[in-house]
Amino acid sequence: NAGVTQTPKFQVLKTGQSMTLQCAQDMNHNSMYWYRQDPGMGLRLIYYSASEGTTDKGEVPNGYNVSRLNKREFSLRLESAAPSQTSVYFCASSEAVGARETQYFGPGTRLLVL
Amino acid sequence: QKEVEQDPGPLSVPEGAIVSLNCTYSNSAFQYFMWYRQYSRKGPELLMYTYSSGNKEDGRFTAQVDKSSKYISLFIRDSQPSDSATYLCAMSVSGGGADGLTFGKGTHLIIQP
């Protein structure tokens, strides 16, 4: 049971390049999330997916697209990377037990845009 | 004013001390309150989960929520060097979903051996 996995661990891009961050979970969770973490800003929600085929914007969706390929996988795409997108990106999945929903985070992808 | 305020620290205490970490918030609709621990270059992991007001204890950790004051706390008793990490408070109106979680910036805690 690997939990939430993310690839790559680290990436350097030039301004204008595109890339896709991959996330997969093996806990059979319905909900998945993408966050970014910046110094002094904390974790902020980019996109959310309640189930396969559905996605919703979070607090900071501009410049990103997502795809919920199936129940396990949720990818985040940067079409034209900008230096402002330099950050650490975390994927999470969650399970609900009654009214309680627990989010489990992956190890993160560190992205540097030059 | 940010929705969730948390002192970034660093907070440095000797081993064995009682640690108090706090967050204040402005949105009275928050009902679900969490504390996450994040080690350097790792993802956050859930430490404590509390619904509405009250206390919750789990081993050396105690979480308190005071909704009337919009104030939450995490206490760590008999602190250990392995407790050195960044502690993030998080809260939610509905428990998750499209609201996601609203996080504090995190407090960097250092336990000195």
Interface residues (C-beta under 8 A of the other chain):
Chain A: V4 S31 Y33 Y35 G40 M41 G42 L43 R44 L45 Y48 A50 D56 G58 E59 F90 A92 S94 A96 A99 R100 E101 T102 Q103 Y104 F105 G106 P107 G108
Chain B: V4 Q6 P8 Y32 Y36 R41 K42 G43 P44 E45 L46 Y49 Y51 L88 A90 S92 G95 G96 G97 A98 G100 L101 F103 G104 K105 G106
